[in-house]
C-alpha cells in the first residue's frame, strides 16, 4: 500500500550525502506516480528542515508496527 502525504516514513536505504542514515524518520510531503516515488522531508528535534529527498518506493517504508525509535546527534557535515 502506498504511503500518503503527511505520513511518517522510515528511510530504509542509505542515500547520497553524509546527513541521512537508514532508519531516519521523515514526513512524506509529496507522492509521485501513485507511490512509485516520494518527496520526504527530514528534520531535527527542533523542527528545522535538514533535508528534502526524492526517494523511490523501495527506499522508504511506513513507520508502523513494533519498531523502536532512536535519536542520534548530528555532526557538522
Biopython code that builds the backbone (N, CA, C, O; Angstrom):
import numpy as np
from Bio.PDB.StructureBuilder import StructureBuilder

atoms = [
    (1, "UNK", "N", (0.848, -1.177, 0.000)),
    (1, "UNK", "CA", (0.000, 0.000, 0.000)),
    (1, "UNK", "C", (0.894, 1.242, 0.000)),
    (1, "UNK", "O", (1.803, 1.352, 0.823)),
    (2, "UNK", "N", (0.642, 2.168, -0.911)),
    (2, "UNK", "CA", (1.486, 3.373, -0.997)),
    (2, "UNK", "C", (1.375, 4.243, 0.258)),
    (2, "UNK", "O", (0.353, 4.257, 0.944)),
    (3, "UNK", "N", (2.456, 4.963, 0.528)),
    (3, "UNK", "CA", (2.438, 5.957, 1.600)),
    (3, "UNK", "C", (1.554, 7.125, 1.170)),
    (3, "UNK", "O", (1.327, 7.341, -0.020)),
    (4, "UNK", "N", (1.067, 7.862, 2.138)),
    (4, "UNK", "CA", (0.225, 9.029, 1.870)),
    (4, "UNK", "C", (0.944, 10.294, 2.313)),
    (4, "UNK", "O", (1.854, 10.247, 3.141)),
    (5, "UNK", "N", (0.530, 11.421, 1.756)),
    (5, "UNK", "CA", (1.092, 12.702, 2.190)),
    (5, "UNK", "C", (0.867, 12.887, 3.679)),
    (5, "UNK", "O", (-0.191, 12.541, 4.205)),
    (6, "UNK", "N", (1.864, 13.431, 4.350)),
    (6, "UNK", "CA", (1.916, 13.720, 5.779)),
    (6, "UNK", "C", (2.061, 12.476, 6.643)),
    (6, "UNK", "O", (1.979, 12.564, 7.868)),
    (7, "UNK", "N", (2.273, 11.326, 6.027)),
    (7, "UNK", "CA", (2.538, 10.102, 6.772)),
    (7, "UNK", "C", (4.021, 10.032, 7.115)),
    (7, "UNK", "O", (4.870, 10.447, 6.326)),
    (8, "UNK", "N", (4.323, 9.509, 8.288)),
    (8, "UNK", "CA", (5.724, 9.329, 8.671)),
    (8, "UNK", "C", (6.318, 8.170, 7.892)),
    (8, "UNK", "O", (5.660, 7.158, 7.651)),
    (9, "UNK", "N", (7.571, 8.336, 7.506)),
    (9, "UNK", "CA", (8.249, 7.314, 6.718)),
    (9, "UNK", "C", (9.646, 7.084, 7.278)),
    (9, "UNK", "O", (10.277, 7.998, 7.808)),
    (10, "UNK", "N", (10.114, 5.852, 7.151)),
    (10, "UNK", "CA", (11.439, 5.472, 7.624)),
    (10, "UNK", "C", (12.342, 5.256, 6.420)),
    (10, "UNK", "O", (11.986, 4.545, 5.480)),
    (11, "UNK", "N", (13.501, 5.872, 6.458)),
    (11, "UNK", "CA", (14.478, 5.682, 5.399)),
    (11, "UNK", "C", (15.048, 4.276, 5.537)),
    (11, "UNK", "O", (15.640, 3.932, 6.560)),
    (12, "UNK", "N", (14.865, 3.475, 4.503)),
    (12, "UNK", "CA", (15.283, 2.088, 4.578)),
    (12, "UNK", "C", (16.594, 1.811, 3.872)),
    (12, "UNK", "O", (17.116, 0.699, 3.946)),
    (13, "UNK", "N", (17.123, 2.790, 3.201)),
    (13, "UNK", "CA", (18.372, 2.596, 2.465)),
    (13, "UNK", "C", (19.194, 3.874, 2.560)),
    (13, "UNK", "O", (18.652, 4.972, 2.683)),
    (14, "UNK", "N", (20.479, 3.715, 2.502)),
    (14, "UNK", "CA", (21.351, 4.892, 2.522)),
    (14, "UNK", "C", (21.123, 5.705, 1.251)),
    (14, "UNK", "O", (20.910, 5.139, 0.179)),
    (15, "UNK", "N", (21.167, 6.994, 1.367)),
    (15, "UNK", "CA", (21.064, 7.880, 0.209)),
    (15, "UNK", "C", (22.351, 8.692, 0.130)),
    (15, "UNK", "O", (23.118, 8.770, 1.090)),
    (16, "UNK", "N", (22.564, 9.283, -1.015)),
    (16, "UNK", "CA", (23.778, 10.080, -1.209)),
    (16, "UNK", "C", (23.843, 11.208, -0.187)),
    (16, "UNK", "O", (22.827, 11.809, 0.162)),
    (17, "UNK", "N", (25.026, 11.479, 0.275)),
    (17, "UNK", "CA", (25.218, 12.571, 1.214)),
    (17, "UNK", "C", (25.502, 12.063, 2.608)),
    (17, "UNK", "O", (25.135, 10.939, 2.951)),
    (18, "UNK", "N", (26.151, 12.881, 3.412)),
    (18, "UNK", "CA", (26.591, 12.453, 4.742)),
    (18, "UNK", "C", (25.536, 12.593, 5.836)),
    (18, "UNK", "O", (25.744, 12.100, 6.945)),
    (19, "UNK", "N", (24.412, 13.250, 5.557)),
    (19, "UNK", "CA", (23.478, 13.608, 6.615)),
    (19, "UNK", "C", (22.537, 12.470, 7.021)),
    (19, "UNK", "O", (22.415, 12.169, 8.209)),
    (20, "UNK", "N", (21.883, 11.847, 6.069)),
    (20, "UNK", "CA", (20.855, 10.861, 6.371)),
    (20, "UNK", "C", (21.429, 9.459, 6.486)),
    (20, "UNK", "O", (22.414, 9.102, 5.839)),
    (21, "UNK", "N", (20.766, 8.671, 7.343)),
    (21, "UNK", "CA", (21.151, 7.275, 7.538)),
    (21, "UNK", "C", (19.909, 6.411, 7.512)),
    (21, "UNK", "O", (18.810, 6.882, 7.804)),
    (22, "UNK", "N", (20.080, 5.146, 7.162)),
    (22, "UNK", "CA", (18.969, 4.199, 7.224)),
    (22, "UNK", "C", (18.372, 4.239, 8.626)),
    (22, "UNK", "O", (19.104, 4.260, 9.615)),
    (23, "UNK", "N", (17.053, 4.251, 8.709)),
    (23, "UNK", "CA", (16.359, 4.314, 9.991)),
    (23, "UNK", "C", (15.903, 5.705, 10.376)),
    (23, "UNK", "O", (15.104, 5.852, 11.300)),
    (24, "UNK", "N", (16.394, 6.740, 9.686)),
    (24, "UNK", "CA", (15.930, 8.104, 9.972)),
    (24, "UNK", "C", (14.454, 8.231, 9.597)),
    (24, "UNK", "O", (13.987, 7.613, 8.640)),
    (25, "UNK", "N", (13.736, 9.039, 10.365)),
    (25, "UNK", "CA", (12.297, 9.216, 10.173)),
    (25, "UNK", "C", (12.034, 10.580, 9.554)),
    (25, "UNK", "O", (12.600, 11.587, 9.980)),
    (26, "UNK", "N", (11.170, 10.604, 8.546)),
    (26, "UNK", "CA", (10.769, 11.844, 7.906)),
    (26, "UNK", "C", (9.269, 11.836, 7.673)),
    (26, "UNK", "O", (8.560, 10.928, 8.106)),
    (27, "UNK", "N", (8.799, 12.868, 6.978)),
    (27, "UNK", "CA", (7.380, 13.003, 6.659)),
    (27, "UNK", "C", (7.234, 13.112, 5.147)),
    (27, "UNK", "O", (7.953, 13.870, 4.497)),
    (28, "UNK", "N", (6.299, 12.351, 4.596)),
    (28, "UNK", "CA", (6.025, 12.396, 3.163)),
    (28, "UNK", "C", (5.349, 13.730, 2.839)),
    (28, "UNK", "O", (4.300, 14.053, 3.397)),
    (29, "UNK", "N", (5.951, 14.496, 1.941)),
    (29, "UNK", "CA", (5.373, 15.780, 1.538)),
    (29, "UNK", "C", (4.946, 15.767, 0.074)),
    (29, "UNK", "O", (4.388, 16.748, -0.417)),
    (30, "UNK", "N", (5.202, 14.670, -0.620)),
    (30, "UNK", "CA", (4.762, 14.531, -2.000)),
    (30, "UNK", "C", (4.742, 13.071, -2.402)),
    (30, "UNK", "O", (5.616, 12.298, -2.009)),
    (31, "UNK", "N", (3.742, 12.694, -3.189)),
    (31, "UNK", "CA", (3.614, 11.328, -3.694)),
    (31, "UNK", "C", (3.603, 11.412, -5.209)),
    (31, "UNK", "O", (2.829, 12.179, -5.782)),
    (32, "UNK", "N", (4.457, 10.627, -5.868)),
    (32, "UNK", "CA", (4.575, 10.661, -7.324)),
    (32, "UNK", "C", (4.195, 9.312, -7.932)),
    (32, "UNK", "O", (4.515, 8.253, -7.392)),
    (33, "UNK", "N", (3.517, 9.380, -9.050)),
    (33, "UNK", "CA", (3.134, 8.190, -9.838)),
    (33, "UNK", "C", (2.501, 7.107, -8.974)),
    (33, "UNK", "O", (2.921, 5.950, -8.998)),
    (34, "UNK", "N", (1.491, 7.498, -8.216)),
    (34, "UNK", "CA", (0.746, 6.548, -7.383)),
    (34, "UNK", "C", (1.633, 5.739, -6.447)),
    (34, "UNK", "O", (1.375, 4.558, -6.215)),
    (35, "UNK", "N", (2.674, 6.364, -5.909)),
    (35, "UNK", "CA", (3.513, 5.716, -4.911)),
    (35, "UNK", "C", (4.784, 5.085, -5.441)),
    (35, "UNK", "O", (5.439, 4.328, -4.725)),
    (36, "UNK", "N", (5.147, 5.381, -6.682)),
    (36, "UNK", "CA", (6.435, 4.881, -7.192)),
    (36, "UNK", "C", (7.602, 5.641, -6.569)),
    (36, "UNK", "O", (8.702, 5.102, -6.447)),
    (37, "UNK", "N", (7.364, 6.893, -6.176)),
    (37, "UNK", "CA", (8.399, 7.722, -5.550)),
    (37, "UNK", "C", (7.736, 8.705, -4.590)),
    (37, "UNK", "O", (6.541, 8.987, -4.674)),
    (38, "UNK", "N", (8.560, 9.215, -3.674)),
    (38, "UNK", "CA", (8.056, 10.123, -2.637)),
    (38, "UNK", "C", (9.036, 11.259, -2.410)),
    (38, "UNK", "O", (10.247, 11.091, -2.546)),
    (39, "UNK", "N", (8.500, 12.409, -2.065)),
    (39, "UNK", "CA", (9.297, 13.522, -1.565)),
    (39, "UNK", "C", (9.161, 13.444, -0.043)),
    (39, "UNK", "O", (8.055, 13.522, 0.492)),
    (40, "UNK", "N", (10.294, 13.290, 0.651)),
    (40, "UNK", "CA", (10.269, 13.118, 2.102)),
    (40, "UNK", "C", (11.120, 14.195, 2.749)),
    (40, "UNK", "O", (12.267, 14.418, 2.361)),
    (41, "UNK", "N", (10.540, 14.860, 3.746)),
    (41, "UNK", "CA", (11.240, 15.909, 4.493)),
    (41, "UNK", "C", (11.764, 15.320, 5.797)),
    (41, "UNK", "O", (11.033, 14.656, 6.532)),
    (42, "UNK", "N", (13.025, 15.572, 6.068)),
    (42, "UNK", "CA", (13.668, 15.131, 7.302)),
    (42, "UNK", "C", (14.019, 16.371, 8.117)),
    (42, "UNK", "O", (14.486, 17.367, 7.564)),
    (43, "UNK", "N", (13.799, 16.316, 9.408)),
    (43, "UNK", "CA", (14.011, 17.495, 10.250)),
    (43, "UNK", "C", (14.583, 17.070, 11.588)),
    (43, "UNK", "O", (14.545, 15.897, 11.957)),
    (44, "UNK", "N", (15.123, 18.065, 12.318)),
    (44, "UNK", "CA", (15.682, 17.766, 13.638)),
    (44, "UNK", "C", (14.606, 17.891, 14.711)),
    (44, "UNK", "O", (13.450, 18.184, 14.404)),
    (45, "UNK", "N", (14.980, 17.669, 15.959)),
    (45, "UNK", "CA", (14.032, 17.689, 17.069)),
    (45, "UNK", "C", (13.413, 19.064, 17.297)),
    (45, "UNK", "O", (12.362, 19.171, 17.929)),
    (46, "UNK", "N", (14.051, 20.113, 16.791)),
    (46, "UNK", "CA", (13.509, 21.464, 16.922)),
    (46, "UNK", "C", (12.570, 21.820, 15.768)),
    (46, "UNK", "O", (11.974, 22.897, 15.764)),
    (47, "UNK", "N", (12.435, 20.919, 14.787)),
    (47, "UNK", "CA", (11.562, 21.167, 13.647)),
    (47, "UNK", "C", (12.239, 21.836, 12.475)),
    (47, "UNK", "O", (11.569, 22.204, 11.510)),
    (48, "UNK", "N", (13.558, 22.007, 12.528)),
    (48, "UNK", "CA", (14.298, 22.612, 11.431)),
    (48, "UNK", "C", (14.503, 21.575, 10.327)),
    (48, "UNK", "O", (14.992, 20.475, 10.584)),
    (49, "UNK", "N", (14.131, 21.927, 9.116)),
    (49, "UNK", "CA", (14.307, 21.013, 7.995)),
    (49, "UNK", "C", (15.792, 20.804, 7.735)),
    (49, "UNK", "O", (16.555, 21.763, 7.614)),
    (50, "UNK", "N", (16.193, 19.541, 7.652)),
    (50, "UNK", "CA", (17.583, 19.181, 7.384)),
    (50, "UNK", "C", (17.779, 18.732, 5.951)),
    (50, "UNK", "O", (18.830, 18.977, 5.359)),
    (51, "UNK", "N", (16.772, 18.076, 5.386)),
    (51, "UNK", "CA", (16.879, 17.577, 4.019)),
    (51, "UNK", "C", (15.486, 17.300, 3.480)),
    (51, "UNK", "O", (14.577, 16.937, 4.226)),
    (52, "UNK", "N", (15.335, 17.472, 2.190)),
    (52, "UNK", "CA", (14.144, 17.039, 1.467)),
    (52, "UNK", "C", (14.656, 16.198, 0.315)),
    (52, "UNK", "O", (15.390, 16.687, -0.543)),
    (53, "UNK", "N", (14.267, 14.931, 0.296)),
    (53, "UNK", "CA", (14.798, 13.981, -0.680)),
    (53, "UNK", "C", (13.670, 13.364, -1.491)),
    (53, "UNK", "O", (12.600, 13.073, -0.956)),
    (54, "UNK", "N", (13.908, 13.167, -2.771)),
    (54, "UNK", "CA", (13.009, 12.387, -3.606)),
    (54, "UNK", "C", (13.519, 10.953, -3.577)),
    (54, "UNK", "O", (14.652, 10.677, -3.972)),
    (55, "UNK", "N", (12.676, 10.047, -3.108)),
    (55, "UNK", "CA", (13.089, 8.669, -2.871)),
    (55, "UNK", "C", (12.177, 7.695, -3.603)),
    (55, "UNK", "O", (10.971, 7.916, -3.707)),
    (56, "UNK", "N", (12.762, 6.623, -4.105)),
    (56, "UNK", "CA", (11.979, 5.549, -4.707)),
    (56, "UNK", "C", (11.208, 4.811, -3.609)),
    (56, "UNK", "O", (11.583, 4.863, -2.438)),
    (57, "UNK", "N", (10.153, 4.141, -3.990)),
    (57, "UNK", "CA", (9.338, 3.403, -3.026)),
    (57, "UNK", "C", (10.142, 2.354, -2.271)),
    (57, "UNK", "O", (9.837, 2.062, -1.114)),
    (58, "UNK", "N", (11.164, 1.780, -2.903)),
    (58, "UNK", "CA", (11.957, 0.763, -2.223)),
    (58, "UNK", "C", (12.976, 1.344, -1.247)),
    (58, "UNK", "O", (13.693, 0.590, -0.589)),
    (59, "UNK", "N", (13.052, 2.664, -1.141)),
    (59, "UNK", "CA", (13.982, 3.307, -0.217)),
    (59, "UNK", "C", (13.319, 3.778, 1.073)),
    (59, "UNK", "O", (14.001, 4.220, 1.997)),
    (60, "UNK", "N", (11.988, 3.685, 1.141)),
    (60, "UNK", "CA", (11.259, 4.124, 2.338)),
    (60, "UNK", "C", (10.190, 3.095, 2.698)),
    (60, "UNK", "O", (9.759, 2.296, 1.866)),
    (61, "UNK", "N", (9.781, 3.141, 3.954)),
    (61, "UNK", "CA", (8.691, 2.283, 4.416)),
    (61, "UNK", "C", (7.893, 3.057, 5.453)),
    (61, "UNK", "O", (8.407, 4.002, 6.051)),
    (62, "UNK", "N", (6.646, 2.668, 5.672)),
    (62, "UNK", "CA", (5.853, 3.378, 6.675)),
    (62, "UNK", "C", (6.398, 3.153, 8.078)),
    (62, "UNK", "O", (6.968, 2.103, 8.373)),
    (63, "UNK", "N", (6.219, 4.134, 8.927)),
    (63, "UNK", "CA", (6.583, 3.995, 10.336)),
    (63, "UNK", "C", (5.369, 3.377, 11.031)),
    (63, "UNK", "O", (4.414, 4.073, 11.378)),
    (64, "UNK", "N", (5.424, 2.082, 11.222)),
    (64, "UNK", "CA", (4.289, 1.363, 11.804)),
    (64, "UNK", "C", (4.798, 0.083, 12.443)),
    (64, "UNK", "O", (5.924, -0.351, 12.199)),
    (65, "UNK", "N", (3.956, -0.503, 13.256)),
    (65, "UNK", "CA", (4.291, -1.792, 13.847)),
    (65, "UNK", "C", (5.209, -1.670, 15.048)),
    (65, "UNK", "O", (5.336, -0.607, 15.655)),
    (66, "UNK", "N", (5.829, -2.756, 15.366)),
    (66, "UNK", "CA", (6.687, -2.828, 16.549)),
    (66, "UNK", "C", (8.100, -2.397, 16.206)),
    (66, "UNK", "O", (8.990, -3.225, 16.013)),
    (67, "UNK", "N", (8.287, -1.104, 16.135)),
    (67, "UNK", "CA", (9.600, -0.516, 15.872)),
    (67, "UNK", "C", (9.925, 0.430, 17.015)),
    (67, "UNK", "O", (9.036, 1.061, 17.587)),
    (68, "UNK", "N", (11.171, 0.519, 17.332)),
    (68, "UNK", "CA", (11.598, 1.443, 18.382)),
    (68, "UNK", "C", (12.318, 2.617, 17.712)),
    (68, "UNK", "O", (13.114, 2.422, 16.794)),
    (69, "UNK", "N", (12.037, 3.809, 18.169)),
    (69, "UNK", "CA", (12.691, 4.999, 17.625)),
    (69, "UNK", "C", (13.998, 5.228, 18.366)),
    (69, "UNK", "O", (14.147, 4.863, 19.533)),
    (70, "UNK", "N", (14.935, 5.837, 17.664)),
    (70, "UNK", "CA", (16.256, 6.090, 18.210)),
    (70, "UNK", "C", (16.661, 7.510, 17.849)),
    (70, "UNK", "O", (16.357, 7.978, 16.751)),
    (71, "UNK", "N", (17.331, 8.192, 18.741)),
    (71, "UNK", "CA", (17.803, 9.551, 18.484)),
    (71, "UNK", "C", (19.309, 9.531, 18.388)),
    (71, "UNK", "O", (19.980, 8.838, 19.154)),
    (72, "UNK", "N", (19.845, 10.295, 17.442)),
    (72, "UNK", "CA", (21.294, 10.423, 17.307)),
    (72, "UNK", "C", (21.641, 11.902, 17.156)),
    (72, "UNK", "O", (20.841, 12.688, 16.648)),
    (73, "UNK", "N", (22.811, 12.265, 17.590)),
    (73, "UNK", "CA", (23.272, 13.640, 17.479)),
    (73, "UNK", "C", (23.888, 13.855, 16.104)),
    (73, "UNK", "O", (24.689, 13.044, 15.639)),
    (74, "UNK", "N", (23.512, 14.946, 15.460)),
    (74, "UNK", "CA", (24.089, 15.289, 14.158)),
    (74, "UNK", "C", (25.458, 15.894, 14.348)),
    (74, "UNK", "O", (25.686, 16.670, 15.276)),
    (75, "UNK", "N", (26.344, 15.544, 13.488)),
    (75, "UNK", "CA", (27.657, 16.157, 13.488)),
    (75, "UNK", "C", (27.726, 17.106, 12.305)),
    (75, "UNK", "O", (27.019, 16.916, 11.315)),
    (76, "UNK", "N", (28.556, 18.107, 12.394)),
    (76, "UNK", "CA", (28.696, 19.064, 11.305)),
    (76, "UNK", "C", (29.212, 18.360, 10.059)),
    (76, "UNK", "O", (30.167, 17.585, 10.118)),
    (77, "UNK", "N", (28.574, 18.637, 8.941)),
    (77, "UNK", "CA", (28.988, 17.994, 7.681)),
    (77, "UNK", "C", (30.018, 18.816, 6.983)),
    (77, "UNK", "O", (30.486, 18.437, 5.909)),
]
sb = StructureBuilder()
sb.init_structure("model")
sb.init_model(0)
sb.init_chain("A")
sb.init_seg("    ")
for serial, (resi, resn, name, xyz) in enumerate(atoms, 1):
    if name == "N":
        sb.init_residue(resn, " ", resi, " ")
    sb.init_atom(name, np.array(xyz, "f"), 0.0, 1.0, " ", f" {name:<3s}", serial, name[0])
structure = sb.get_structure()
